[in-house]
């Protein structure tokens, strides 16, 4: 189920240039806008990996914070 935040933000976020989106994400982390600790999930994210049902997709963002600007979050 899509929540109100996703409904409002996704059309805008999907139109951002990748470098702009990256810069905004790093700035958000620096400002303390990181998600709260703990499991965050949505039924839309459920993934089947080799027959194992996972609540969220598996991914790796190599070099996301390559300059270590927002290490703590």
N, CA, C and O atoms as a Maestro MAE file, in Angstrom:
{
 s_m_m2io_version
 :::
 2.0.0
}

f_m_ct {
 s_m_title
 :::
 protein
 m_atom[292] {
  # First column is atom index #
  i_m_mmod_type
  r_m_x_coord
  r_m_y_coord
  r_m_z_coord
  i_m_residue_number
  s_m_chain_name
  s_m_pdb_residue_name
  s_m_pdb_atom_name
  i_m_atomic_number
  :::
  1 25 0.834 -1.173 0.000 1 A "UNK " " N  " 7
  2 3 0.000 0.000 0.000 1 A "UNK " " CA " 6
  3 2 0.884 1.243 0.000 1 A "UNK " " C  " 6
  4 15 1.833 1.326 0.779 1 A "UNK " " O  " 8
  5 25 0.593 2.174 -0.834 2 A "UNK " " N  " 7
  6 3 1.360 3.414 -0.950 2 A "UNK " " CA " 6
  7 2 0.856 4.414 0.086 2 A "UNK " " C  " 6
  8 15 -0.340 4.694 0.161 2 A "UNK " " O  " 8
  9 25 1.795 4.958 0.896 3 A "UNK " " N  " 7
  10 3 1.368 5.951 1.878 3 A "UNK " " CA " 6
  11 2 1.338 7.337 1.238 3 A "UNK " " C  " 6
  12 15 1.760 7.505 0.093 3 A "UNK " " O  " 8
  13 25 0.847 8.316 1.967 4 A "UNK " " N  " 7
  14 3 0.678 9.670 1.432 4 A "UNK " " CA " 6
  15 2 2.007 10.291 1.024 4 A "UNK " " C  " 6
  16 15 2.087 10.976 0.003 4 A "UNK " " O  " 8
  17 25 3.053 10.055 1.818 5 A "UNK " " N  " 7
  18 3 4.362 10.611 1.490 5 A "UNK " " CA " 6
  19 2 4.857 10.071 0.149 5 A "UNK " " C  " 6
  20 15 5.338 10.832 -0.691 5 A "UNK " " O  " 8
  21 25 4.739 8.757 -0.049 6 A "UNK " " N  " 7
  22 3 5.170 8.159 -1.319 6 A "UNK " " CA " 6
  23 2 4.350 8.717 -2.480 6 A "UNK " " C  " 6
  24 15 4.897 9.012 -3.542 6 A "UNK " " O  " 8
  25 25 3.070 8.858 -2.284 7 A "UNK " " N  " 7
  26 3 2.184 9.345 -3.342 7 A "UNK " " CA " 6
  27 2 2.573 10.766 -3.773 7 A "UNK " " C  " 6
  28 15 2.506 11.099 -4.956 7 A "UNK " " O  " 8
  29 25 2.978 11.596 -2.808 8 A "UNK " " N  " 7
  30 3 3.338 12.979 -3.124 8 A "UNK " " CA " 6
  31 2 4.772 13.112 -3.625 8 A "UNK " " C  " 6
  32 15 5.037 13.900 -4.533 8 A "UNK " " O  " 8
  33 25 5.694 12.357 -3.050 9 A "UNK " " N  " 7
  34 3 7.111 12.573 -3.351 9 A "UNK " " CA " 6
  35 2 7.629 11.804 -4.570 9 A "UNK " " C  " 6
  36 15 8.508 12.305 -5.270 9 A "UNK " " O  " 8
  37 25 7.125 10.637 -4.835 10 A "UNK " " N  " 7
  38 3 7.687 9.818 -5.914 10 A "UNK " " CA " 6
  39 2 7.614 10.480 -7.295 10 A "UNK " " C  " 6
  40 15 8.589 10.381 -8.041 10 A "UNK " " O  " 8
  41 25 6.528 11.143 -7.679 11 A "UNK " " N  " 7
  42 3 6.528 11.794 -8.992 11 A "UNK " " CA " 6
  43 2 7.619 12.863 -9.121 11 A "UNK " " C  " 6
  44 15 8.179 13.057 -10.200 11 A "UNK " " O  " 8
  45 25 7.914 13.545 -8.030 12 A "UNK " " N  " 7
  46 3 8.951 14.575 -8.052 12 A "UNK " " CA " 6
  47 2 10.339 13.928 -8.049 12 A "UNK " " C  " 6
  48 15 11.197 14.278 -8.859 12 A "UNK " " O  " 8
  49 25 10.548 12.985 -7.134 13 A "UNK " " N  " 7
  50 3 11.862 12.358 -7.005 13 A "UNK " " CA " 6
  51 2 12.275 11.595 -8.259 13 A "UNK " " C  " 6
  52 15 13.457 11.567 -8.601 13 A "UNK " " O  " 8
  53 25 11.329 10.983 -8.941 14 A "UNK " " N  " 7
  54 3 11.671 10.199 -10.126 14 A "UNK " " CA " 6
  55 2 12.095 11.066 -11.306 14 A "UNK " " C  " 6
  56 15 12.647 10.554 -12.280 14 A "UNK " " O  " 8
  57 25 11.847 12.366 -11.233 15 A "UNK " " N  " 7
  58 3 12.243 13.274 -12.315 15 A "UNK " " CA " 6
  59 2 13.594 13.951 -12.075 15 A "UNK " " C  " 6
  60 15 14.094 14.665 -12.944 15 A "UNK " " O  " 8
  61 25 14.183 13.727 -10.897 16 A "UNK " " N  " 7
  62 3 15.461 14.367 -10.580 16 A "UNK " " CA " 6
  63 2 16.610 13.737 -11.364 16 A "UNK " " C  " 6
  64 15 16.624 12.531 -11.613 16 A "UNK " " O  " 8
  65 25 17.561 14.569 -11.743 17 A "UNK " " N  " 7
  66 3 18.808 14.094 -12.313 17 A "UNK " " CA " 6
  67 2 19.502 13.226 -11.249 17 A "UNK " " C  " 6
  68 15 19.454 13.581 -10.071 17 A "UNK " " O  " 8
  69 25 20.141 12.108 -11.612 18 A "UNK " " N  " 7
  70 3 20.775 11.234 -10.616 18 A "UNK " " CA " 6
  71 2 21.780 11.946 -9.707 18 A "UNK " " C  " 6
  72 15 21.816 11.683 -8.505 18 A "UNK " " O  " 8
  73 25 22.587 12.834 -10.260 19 A "UNK " " N  " 7
  74 3 23.567 13.545 -9.429 19 A "UNK " " CA " 6
  75 2 22.876 14.486 -8.447 19 A "UNK " " C  " 6
  76 15 23.324 14.637 -7.311 19 A "UNK " " O  " 8
  77 25 21.803 15.109 -8.873 20 A "UNK " " N  " 7
  78 3 21.039 15.983 -7.981 20 A "UNK " " CA " 6
  79 2 20.416 15.160 -6.860 20 A "UNK " " C  " 6
  80 15 20.459 15.558 -5.696 20 A "UNK " " O  " 8
  81 25 19.837 14.015 -7.210 21 A "UNK " " N  " 7
  82 3 19.235 13.137 -6.208 21 A "UNK " " CA " 6
  83 2 20.289 12.678 -5.202 21 A "UNK " " C  " 6
  84 15 20.027 12.632 -4.000 21 A "UNK " " O  " 8
  85 25 21.471 12.342 -5.693 22 A "UNK " " N  " 7
  86 3 22.561 11.899 -4.820 22 A "UNK " " CA " 6
  87 2 22.953 13.016 -3.856 22 A "UNK " " C  " 6
  88 15 23.095 12.780 -2.656 22 A "UNK " " O  " 8
  89 25 23.127 14.221 -4.372 23 A "UNK " " N  " 7
  90 3 23.506 15.366 -3.524 23 A "UNK " " CA " 6
  91 2 22.440 15.645 -2.470 23 A "UNK " " C  " 6
  92 15 22.763 15.909 -1.312 23 A "UNK " " O  " 8
  93 25 21.175 15.588 -2.868 24 A "UNK " " N  " 7
  94 3 20.089 15.817 -1.917 24 A "UNK " " CA " 6
  95 2 20.063 14.740 -0.833 24 A "UNK " " C  " 6
  96 15 19.811 15.039 0.334 24 A "UNK " " O  " 8
  97 25 20.322 13.500 -1.212 25 A "UNK " " N  " 7
  98 3 20.331 12.405 -0.234 25 A "UNK " " CA " 6
  99 2 21.450 12.604 0.786 25 A "UNK " " C  " 6
  100 15 21.230 12.435 1.985 25 A "UNK " " O  " 8
  101 25 22.636 12.957 0.325 26 A "UNK " " N  " 7
  102 3 23.763 13.190 1.230 26 A "UNK " " CA " 6
  103 2 23.455 14.371 2.151 26 A "UNK " " C  " 6
  104 15 23.711 14.298 3.352 26 A "UNK " " O  " 8
  105 25 22.911 15.453 1.604 27 A "UNK " " N  " 7
  106 3 22.563 16.619 2.421 27 A "UNK " " CA " 6
  107 2 21.499 16.260 3.464 27 A "UNK " " C  " 6
  108 15 21.568 16.706 4.610 27 A "UNK " " O  " 8
  109 25 20.529 15.459 3.061 28 A "UNK " " N  " 7
  110 3 19.499 15.023 4.008 28 A "UNK " " CA " 6
  111 2 20.087 14.223 5.154 28 A "UNK " " C  " 6
  112 15 19.693 14.400 6.307 28 A "UNK " " O  " 8
  113 25 21.034 13.337 4.841 29 A "UNK " " N  " 7
  114 3 21.690 12.560 5.890 29 A "UNK " " CA " 6
  115 2 22.483 13.466 6.823 29 A "UNK " " C  " 6
  116 15 22.449 13.289 8.040 29 A "UNK " " O  " 8
  117 25 23.191 14.428 6.263 30 A "UNK " " N  " 7
  118 3 23.966 15.371 7.084 30 A "UNK " " CA " 6
  119 2 23.066 16.177 8.013 30 A "UNK " " C  " 6
  120 15 23.471 16.526 9.122 30 A "UNK " " O  " 8
  121 25 21.855 16.475 7.570 31 A "UNK " " N  " 7
  122 3 20.912 17.260 8.367 31 A "UNK " " CA " 6
  123 2 20.123 16.415 9.370 31 A "UNK " " C  " 6
  124 15 19.263 16.931 10.085 31 A "UNK " " O  " 8
  125 25 20.419 15.126 9.416 32 A "UNK " " N  " 7
  126 3 19.734 14.253 10.363 32 A "UNK " " CA " 6
  127 2 18.400 13.739 9.884 32 A "UNK " " C  " 6
  128 15 17.567 13.339 10.698 32 A "UNK " " O  " 8
  129 25 18.175 13.738 8.585 33 A "UNK " " N  " 7
  130 3 16.904 13.270 8.042 33 A "UNK " " CA " 6
  131 2 16.931 11.786 7.680 33 A "UNK " " C  " 6
  132 15 16.165 11.334 6.829 33 A "UNK " " O  " 8
  133 25 17.809 11.039 8.324 34 A "UNK " " N  " 7
  134 3 17.917 9.600 8.068 34 A "UNK " " CA " 6
  135 2 16.705 8.885 8.666 34 A "UNK " " C  " 6
  136 15 16.117 9.367 9.634 34 A "UNK " " O  " 8
  137 25 16.335 7.751 8.101 35 A "UNK " " N  " 7
  138 3 15.221 6.986 8.669 35 A "UNK " " CA " 6
  139 2 15.550 6.534 10.097 35 A "UNK " " C  " 6
  140 15 16.717 6.387 10.461 35 A "UNK " " O  " 8
  141 25 14.514 6.321 10.886 36 A "UNK " " N  " 7
  142 3 14.724 5.826 12.238 36 A "UNK " " CA " 6
  143 2 15.229 4.388 12.189 36 A "UNK " " C  " 6
  144 15 14.904 3.658 11.253 36 A "UNK " " O  " 8
  145 25 16.013 3.967 13.171 37 A "UNK " " N  " 7
  146 3 16.511 2.589 13.178 37 A "UNK " " CA " 6
  147 2 15.357 1.593 13.289 37 A "UNK " " C  " 6
  148 15 14.292 1.904 13.822 37 A "UNK " " O  " 8
  149 25 15.591 0.428 12.785 38 A "UNK " " N  " 7
  150 3 14.594 -0.622 12.882 38 A "UNK " " CA " 6
  151 2 14.070 -1.008 11.521 38 A "UNK " " C  " 6
  152 15 14.372 -0.350 10.525 38 A "UNK " " O  " 8
  153 25 13.290 -2.068 11.468 39 A "UNK " " N  " 7
  154 3 12.785 -2.542 10.185 39 A "UNK " " CA " 6
  155 2 11.778 -1.580 9.567 39 A "UNK " " C  " 6
  156 15 10.805 -1.180 10.208 39 A "UNK " " O  " 8
  157 25 12.023 -1.221 8.327 40 A "UNK " " N  " 7
  158 3 11.102 -0.407 7.555 40 A "UNK " " CA " 6
  159 2 10.689 -1.239 6.356 40 A "UNK " " C  " 6
  160 15 11.542 -1.758 5.636 40 A "UNK " " O  " 8
  161 25 9.426 -1.368 6.142 41 A "UNK " " N  " 7
  162 3 8.999 -2.216 5.045 41 A "UNK " " CA " 6
  163 2 7.658 -1.752 4.497 41 A "UNK " " C  " 6
  164 15 6.918 -0.999 5.130 41 A "UNK " " O  " 8
  165 25 7.386 -2.226 3.321 42 A "UNK " " N  " 7
  166 3 6.112 -1.987 2.658 42 A "UNK " " CA " 6
  167 2 5.830 -3.247 1.853 42 A "UNK " " C  " 6
  168 15 6.759 -3.872 1.340 42 A "UNK " " O  " 8
  169 25 4.604 -3.616 1.739 43 A "UNK " " N  " 7
  170 3 4.257 -4.801 0.954 43 A "UNK " " CA " 6
  171 2 4.760 -4.724 -0.477 43 A "UNK " " C  " 6
  172 15 5.029 -5.746 -1.108 43 A "UNK " " O  " 8
  173 25 4.888 -3.480 -0.995 44 A "UNK " " N  " 7
  174 3 5.379 -3.293 -2.361 44 A "UNK " " CA " 6
  175 2 6.840 -3.695 -2.504 44 A "UNK " " C  " 6
  176 15 7.300 -3.957 -3.616 44 A "UNK " " O  " 8
  177 25 7.575 -3.748 -1.400 45 A "UNK " " N  " 7
  178 3 9.006 -4.038 -1.462 45 A "UNK " " CA " 6
  179 2 9.339 -5.517 -1.322 45 A "UNK " " C  " 6
  180 15 10.488 -5.911 -1.521 45 A "UNK " " O  " 8
  181 25 8.356 -6.339 -0.986 46 A "UNK " " N  " 7
  182 3 8.616 -7.757 -0.772 46 A "UNK " " CA " 6
  183 2 9.310 -8.369 -1.992 46 A "UNK " " C  " 6
  184 15 8.914 -8.130 -3.133 46 A "UNK " " O  " 8
  185 25 10.347 -9.159 -1.730 47 A "UNK " " N  " 7
  186 3 11.185 -9.717 -2.785 47 A "UNK " " CA " 6
  187 2 11.338 -11.221 -2.584 47 A "UNK " " C  " 6
  188 15 11.452 -11.699 -1.455 47 A "UNK " " O  " 8
  189 25 11.339 -11.951 -3.676 48 A "UNK " " N  " 7
  190 3 11.592 -13.384 -3.633 48 A "UNK " " CA " 6
  191 2 12.984 -13.614 -4.206 48 A "UNK " " C  " 6
  192 15 13.225 -13.346 -5.384 48 A "UNK " " O  " 8
  193 25 13.895 -14.107 -3.384 49 A "UNK " " N  " 7
  194 3 15.268 -14.352 -3.803 49 A "UNK " " CA " 6
  195 2 15.574 -15.827 -3.608 49 A "UNK " " C  " 6
  196 15 15.710 -16.293 -2.477 49 A "UNK " " O  " 8
  197 25 15.683 -16.555 -4.699 50 A "UNK " " N  " 7
  198 3 15.985 -17.989 -4.668 50 A "UNK " " CA " 6
  199 2 15.003 -18.752 -3.780 50 A "UNK " " C  " 6
  200 15 15.393 -19.661 -3.047 50 A "UNK " " O  " 8
  201 25 13.732 -18.375 -3.854 51 A "UNK " " N  " 7
  202 3 12.703 -19.062 -3.092 51 A "UNK " " CA " 6
  203 2 12.553 -18.577 -1.655 51 A "UNK " " C  " 6
  204 15 11.719 -19.094 -0.911 51 A "UNK " " O  " 8
  205 25 13.349 -17.594 -1.258 52 A "UNK " " N  " 7
  206 3 13.262 -17.036 0.087 52 A "UNK " " CA " 6
  207 2 12.521 -15.701 -0.012 52 A "UNK " " C  " 6
  208 15 12.915 -14.824 -0.781 52 A "UNK " " O  " 8
  209 25 11.461 -15.552 0.759 53 A "UNK " " N  " 7
  210 3 10.693 -14.309 0.757 53 A "UNK " " CA " 6
  211 2 11.365 -13.328 1.721 53 A "UNK " " C  " 6
  212 15 11.531 -13.619 2.905 53 A "UNK " " O  " 8
  213 25 11.748 -12.168 1.197 54 A "UNK " " N  " 7
  214 3 12.379 -11.122 2.004 54 A "UNK " " CA " 6
  215 2 11.442 -9.918 2.074 54 A "UNK " " C  " 6
  216 15 10.763 -9.618 1.092 54 A "UNK " " O  " 8
  217 25 11.388 -9.216 3.219 55 A "UNK " " N  " 7
  218 3 10.484 -8.083 3.343 55 A "UNK " " CA " 6
  219 2 10.905 -6.877 2.507 55 A "UNK " " C  " 6
  220 15 10.082 -6.014 2.203 55 A "UNK " " O  " 8
  221 25 12.190 -6.814 2.134 56 A "UNK " " N  " 7
  222 3 12.722 -5.691 1.362 56 A "UNK " " CA " 6
  223 2 13.677 -6.221 0.299 56 A "UNK " " C  " 6
  224 15 14.222 -7.314 0.452 56 A "UNK " " O  " 8
  225 25 13.886 -5.473 -0.764 57 A "UNK " " N  " 7
  226 3 14.836 -5.902 -1.786 57 A "UNK " " CA " 6
  227 2 16.269 -5.924 -1.244 57 A "UNK " " C  " 6
  228 15 16.598 -5.228 -0.283 57 A "UNK " " O  " 8
  229 25 17.086 -6.714 -1.866 58 A "UNK " " N  " 7
  230 3 18.501 -6.770 -1.518 58 A "UNK " " CA " 6
  231 2 19.230 -5.882 -2.516 58 A "UNK " " C  " 6
  232 15 19.020 -5.997 -3.723 58 A "UNK " " O  " 8
  233 25 20.081 -5.001 -2.018 59 A "UNK " " N  " 7
  234 3 20.797 -4.117 -2.921 59 A "UNK " " CA " 6
  235 2 22.100 -3.634 -2.328 59 A "UNK " " C  " 6
  236 15 22.347 -3.760 -1.129 59 A "UNK " " O  " 8
  237 25 22.910 -3.089 -3.176 60 A "UNK " " N  " 7
  238 3 24.191 -2.552 -2.755 60 A "UNK " " CA " 6
  239 2 24.429 -1.267 -3.523 60 A "UNK " " C  " 6
  240 15 24.391 -1.258 -4.753 60 A "UNK " " O  " 8
  241 25 24.672 -0.193 -2.809 61 A "UNK " " N  " 7
  242 3 24.945 1.094 -3.447 61 A "UNK " " CA " 6
  243 2 26.432 1.382 -3.294 61 A "UNK " " C  " 6
  244 15 26.838 2.139 -2.412 61 A "UNK " " O  " 8
  245 25 27.222 0.788 -4.139 62 A "UNK " " N  " 7
  246 3 28.669 0.974 -4.068 62 A "UNK " " CA " 6
  247 2 29.021 2.431 -4.276 62 A "UNK " " C  " 6
  248 15 28.610 3.046 -5.260 62 A "UNK " " O  " 8
  249 25 29.783 2.978 -3.347 63 A "UNK " " N  " 7
  250 3 30.240 4.350 -3.481 63 A "UNK " " CA " 6
  251 2 29.193 5.409 -3.215 63 A "UNK " " C  " 6
  252 15 29.384 6.561 -3.606 63 A "UNK " " O  " 8
  253 25 28.085 5.064 -2.559 64 A "UNK " " N  " 7
  254 3 27.033 6.053 -2.308 64 A "UNK " " CA " 6
  255 2 27.590 7.260 -1.571 64 A "UNK " " C  " 6
  256 15 27.343 8.403 -1.956 64 A "UNK " " O  " 8
  257 25 28.347 7.000 -0.505 65 A "UNK " " N  " 7
  258 3 28.958 8.098 0.263 65 A "UNK " " CA " 6
  259 2 30.465 7.949 0.151 65 A "UNK " " C  " 6
  260 15 31.162 7.787 1.152 65 A "UNK " " O  " 8
  261 25 30.956 8.006 -1.071 66 A "UNK " " N  " 7
  262 3 32.372 7.728 -1.336 66 A "UNK " " CA " 6
  263 2 33.327 8.716 -0.685 66 A "UNK " " C  " 6
  264 15 34.507 8.409 -0.511 66 A "UNK " " O  " 8
  265 25 32.840 9.895 -0.322 67 A "UNK " " N  " 7
  266 3 33.682 10.882 0.352 67 A "UNK " " CA " 6
  267 2 33.465 10.898 1.867 67 A "UNK " " C  " 6
  268 15 33.980 11.778 2.557 67 A "UNK " " O  " 8
  269 25 32.714 9.938 2.382 68 A "UNK " " N  " 7
  270 3 32.447 9.805 3.818 68 A "UNK " " CA " 6
  271 2 31.932 11.096 4.429 68 A "UNK " " C  " 6
  272 15 32.410 11.532 5.477 68 A "UNK " " O  " 8
  273 25 30.959 11.702 3.773 69 A "UNK " " N  " 7
  274 3 30.378 12.956 4.257 69 A "UNK " " CA " 6
  275 2 29.306 12.729 5.321 69 A "UNK " " C  " 6
  276 15 29.075 13.596 6.164 69 A "UNK " " O  " 8
  277 25 28.661 11.586 5.286 70 A "UNK " " N  " 7
  278 3 27.564 11.296 6.225 70 A "UNK " " CA " 6
  279 2 27.710 9.889 6.762 70 A "UNK " " C  " 6
  280 15 26.830 9.051 6.565 70 A "UNK " " O  " 8
  281 25 28.820 9.624 7.442 71 A "UNK " " N  " 7
  282 3 29.139 8.273 7.891 71 A "UNK " " CA " 6
  283 2 28.172 7.777 8.958 71 A "UNK " " C  " 6
  284 15 27.692 6.648 8.861 71 A "UNK " " O  " 8
  285 25 27.875 8.576 9.960 72 A "UNK " " N  " 7
  286 3 27.036 8.119 11.071 72 A "UNK " " CA " 6
  287 2 25.646 7.660 10.652 72 A "UNK " " C  " 6
  288 15 25.221 6.578 11.056 72 A "UNK " " O  " 8
  289 25 24.919 8.447 9.852 73 A "UNK " " N  " 7
  290 3 23.584 7.990 9.453 73 A "UNK " " CA " 6
  291 2 23.657 6.795 8.529 73 A "UNK " " C  " 6
  292 15 22.623 6.284 8.098 73 A "UNK " " O  " 8
  :::
 }
 m_bond[291] {
  # First column is bond index #
  i_m_from
  i_m_to
  i_m_order
  :::
  1 1 2 1
  2 2 3 1
  3 3 4 2
  4 3 5 1
  5 5 6 1
  6 6 7 1
  7 7 8 2
  8 7 9 1
  9 9 10 1
  10 10 11 1
  11 11 12 2
  12 11 13 1
  13 13 14 1
  14 14 15 1
  15 15 16 2
  16 15 17 1
  17 17 18 1
  18 18 19 1
  19 19 20 2
  20 19 21 1
  21 21 22 1
  22 22 23 1
  23 23 24 2
  24 23 25 1
  25 25 26 1
  26 26 27 1
  27 27 28 2
  28 27 29 1
  29 29 30 1
  30 30 31 1
  31 31 32 2
  32 31 33 1
  33 33 34 1
  34 34 35 1
  35 35 36 2
  36 35 37 1
  37 37 38 1
  38 38 39 1
  39 39 40 2
  40 39 41 1
  41 41 42 1
  42 42 43 1
  43 43 44 2
  44 43 45 1
  45 45 46 1
  46 46 47 1
  47 47 48 2
  48 47 49 1
  49 49 50 1
  50 50 51 1
  51 51 52 2
  52 51 53 1
  53 53 54 1
  54 54 55 1
  55 55 56 2
  56 55 57 1
  57 57 58 1
  58 58 59 1
  59 59 60 2
  60 59 61 1
  61 61 62 1
  62 62 63 1
  63 63 64 2
  64 63 65 1
  65 65 66 1
  66 66 67 1
  67 67 68 2
  68 67 69 1
  69 69 70 1
  70 70 71 1
  71 71 72 2
  72 71 73 1
  73 73 74 1
  74 74 75 1
  75 75 76 2
  76 75 77 1
  77 77 78 1
  78 78 79 1
  79 79 80 2
  80 79 81 1
  81 81 82 1
  82 82 83 1
  83 83 84 2
  84 83 85 1
  85 85 86 1
  86 86 87 1
  87 87 88 2
  88 87 89 1
  89 89 90 1
  90 90 91 1
  91 91 92 2
  92 91 93 1
  93 93 94 1
  94 94 95 1
  95 95 96 2
  96 95 97 1
  97 97 98 1
  98 98 99 1
  99 99 100 2
  100 99 101 1
  101 101 102 1
  102 102 103 1
  103 103 104 2
  104 103 105 1
  105 105 106 1
  106 106 107 1
  107 107 108 2
  108 107 109 1
  109 109 110 1
  110 110 111 1
  111 111 112 2
  112 111 113 1
  113 113 114 1
  114 114 115 1
  115 115 116 2
  116 115 117 1
  117 117 118 1
  118 118 119 1
  119 119 120 2
  120 119 121 1
  121 121 122 1
  122 122 123 1
  123 123 124 2
  124 123 125 1
  125 125 126 1
  126 126 127 1
  127 127 128 2
  128 127 129 1
  129 129 130 1
  130 130 131 1
  131 131 132 2
  132 131 133 1
  133 133 134 1
  134 134 135 1
  135 135 136 2
  136 135 137 1
  137 137 138 1
  138 138 139 1
  139 139 140 2
  140 139 141 1
  141 141 142 1
  142 142 143 1
  143 143 144 2
  144 143 145 1
  145 145 146 1
  146 146 147 1
  147 147 148 2
  148 147 149 1
  149 149 150 1
  150 150 151 1
  151 151 152 2
  152 151 153 1
  153 153 154 1
  154 154 155 1
  155 155 156 2
  156 155 157 1
  157 157 158 1
  158 158 159 1
  159 159 160 2
  160 159 161 1
  161 161 162 1
  162 162 163 1
  163 163 164 2
  164 163 165 1
  165 165 166 1
  166 166 167 1
  167 167 168 2
  168 167 169 1
  169 169 170 1
  170 170 171 1
  171 171 172 2
  172 171 173 1
  173 173 174 1
  174 174 175 1
  175 175 176 2
  176 175 177 1
  177 177 178 1
  178 178 179 1
  179 179 180 2
  180 179 181 1
  181 181 182 1
  182 182 183 1
  183 183 184 2
  184 183 185 1
  185 185 186 1
  186 186 187 1
  187 187 188 2
  188 187 189 1
  189 189 190 1
  190 190 191 1
  191 191 192 2
  192 191 193 1
  193 193 194 1
  194 194 195 1
  195 195 196 2
  196 195 197 1
  197 197 198 1
  198 198 199 1
  199 199 200 2
  200 199 201 1
  201 201 202 1
  202 202 203 1
  203 203 204 2
  204 203 205 1
  205 205 206 1
  206 206 207 1
  207 207 208 2
  208 207 209 1
  209 209 210 1
  210 210 211 1
  211 211 212 2
  212 211 213 1
  213 213 214 1
  214 214 215 1
  215 215 216 2
  216 215 217 1
  217 217 218 1
  218 218 219 1
  219 219 220 2
  220 219 221 1
  221 221 222 1
  222 222 223 1
  223 223 224 2
  224 223 225 1
  225 225 226 1
  226 226 227 1
  227 227 228 2
  228 227 229 1
  229 229 230 1
  230 230 231 1
  231 231 232 2
  232 231 233 1
  233 233 234 1
  234 234 235 1
  235 235 236 2
  236 235 237 1
  237 237 238 1
  238 238 239 1
  239 239 240 2
  240 239 241 1
  241 241 242 1
  242 242 243 1
  243 243 244 2
  244 243 245 1
  245 245 246 1
  246 246 247 1
  247 247 248 2
  248 247 249 1
  249 249 250 1
  250 250 251 1
  251 251 252 2
  252 251 253 1
  253 253 254 1
  254 254 255 1
  255 255 256 2
  256 255 257 1
  257 257 258 1
  258 258 259 1
  259 259 260 2
  260 259 261 1
  261 261 262 1
  262 262 263 1
  263 263 264 2
  264 263 265 1
  265 265 266 1
  266 266 267 1
  267 267 268 2
  268 267 269 1
  269 269 270 1
  270 270 271 1
  271 271 272 2
  272 271 273 1
  273 273 274 1
  274 274 275 1
  275 275 276 2
  276 275 277 1
  277 277 278 1
  278 278 279 1
  279 279 280 2
  280 279 281 1
  281 281 282 1
  282 282 283 1
  283 283 284 2
  284 283 285 1
  285 285 286 1
  286 286 287 1
  287 287 288 2
  288 287 289 1
  289 289 290 1
  290 290 291 1
  291 291 292 2
  :::
 }
}
